[in-house]
Amino acid sequence: MELAAQEGMSLTVGHIYNIRSKLKKQGGEASAGEPVAAGKPAAREASLDGQLRTLVIRIGLDRAERVFAELKASLTRVG
């Protein structure tokens, strides 16, 4: 939750529980350090895409676009 706060997002324990519960049912990442998905790289990518979509829905498209723009700008400065 600290990382989310640093990014300007507010998450509750309930949010995290719901997200992890849904991901567990979908076969995605259920907890930190646990593999995203077993199997082929395409399965892992699909799982990560699903997680990203879930987070965008949770925080809203406008906020997600601002976060992506900030990330893109910071990556441009680094590389």
VEXDREN-2710 file (C-alpha; in Angstrom, 1 decimal):
% VEXDREN-2710
k/r/px/py/pz
1/MET/0.0/0.0/0.0
2/GLU/3.0/2.3/0.5
3/LEU/3.9/2.1/-3.2
4/ALA/0.3/3.0/-4.1
5/ALA/0.4/6.0/-1.8
6/GLN/3.7/7.2/-3.4
7/GLU/1.9/7.1/-6.7
8/GLY/-1.0/9.1/-5.3
9/MET/-3.4/6.2/-5.1
10/SER/-5.3/5.2/-2.0
11/LEU/-5.9/1.5/-1.5
12/THR/-7.6/-0.2/1.5
13/VAL/-7.0/-3.7/2.7
14/GLY/-10.4/-4.5/1.2
15/HIS/-9.3/-3.3/-2.2
16/ILE/-6.2/-5.5/-2.1
17/TYR/-8.2/-8.5/-0.8
18/ASN/-10.7/-8.1/-3.6
19/ILE/-8.0/-7.8/-6.3
20/ARG/-6.0/-10.7/-5.0
21/SER/-9.2/-12.8/-4.7
22/LYS/-10.2/-12.2/-8.3
23/LEU/-6.7/-12.8/-9.6
24/LYS/-6.5/-16.1/-7.6
25/LYS/-9.7/-17.2/-9.3
26/GLN/-8.3/-16.2/-12.7
27/GLY/-5.0/-18.0/-12.0
28/GLY/-3.0/-14.8/-11.8
29/GLU/-0.8/-13.5/-9.1
30/ALA/-2.3/-14.0/-5.7
31/SER/0.5/-12.6/-3.5
32/ALA/3.9/-10.9/-3.7
33/GLY/6.6/-13.3/-4.7
34/GLU/4.3/-15.9/-6.1
35/PRO/4.6/-16.5/-9.9
36/VAL/2.2/-14.6/-12.1
37/ALA/1.1/-17.7/-14.0
38/ALA/2.6/-21.0/-14.7
39/GLY/3.3/-22.1/-18.2
40/LYS/4.2/-20.3/-21.4
41/PRO/5.3/-16.6/-21.5
42/ALA/2.0/-15.8/-23.4
43/ALA/0.0/-17.0/-20.4
44/ARG/2.1/-14.7/-18.1
45/GLU/1.7/-11.8/-20.4
46/ALA/-2.1/-12.3/-20.6
47/SER/-2.2/-12.5/-16.8
48/LEU/-0.2/-9.2/-16.5
49/ASP/-2.5/-7.6/-19.1
50/GLY/-5.5/-8.6/-17.0
51/GLN/-4.0/-7.2/-13.9
52/LEU/-3.2/-3.9/-15.6
53/ARG/-6.8/-3.7/-16.9
54/THR/-8.1/-4.4/-13.4
55/LEU/-6.0/-1.7/-11.9
56/VAL/-7.0/0.8/-14.6
57/ILE/-10.6/0.1/-13.9
58/ARG/-10.1/0.4/-10.2
59/ILE/-8.3/3.8/-10.4
60/GLY/-10.1/5.2/-13.4
61/LEU/-8.9/5.8/-16.9
62/ASP/-8.1/9.5/-16.4
63/ARG/-5.8/8.7/-13.4
64/ALA/-4.2/5.7/-15.2
65/GLU/-3.4/8.0/-18.2
66/ARG/-1.8/10.5/-15.9
67/VAL/0.3/7.7/-14.2
68/PHE/1.3/6.4/-17.6
69/ALA/2.3/9.9/-18.9
70/GLU/4.4/10.4/-15.7
71/LEU/6.0/7.0/-16.1
72/LYS/6.7/7.6/-19.8
73/ALA/8.3/11.0/-19.0
74/SER/10.5/9.6/-16.3
75/LEU/11.6/6.7/-18.5
76/THR/12.4/9.1/-21.3
77/ARG/14.6/11.1/-18.9
78/VAL/16.5/8.0/-17.8
79/GLY/17.0/6.4/-21.2
END
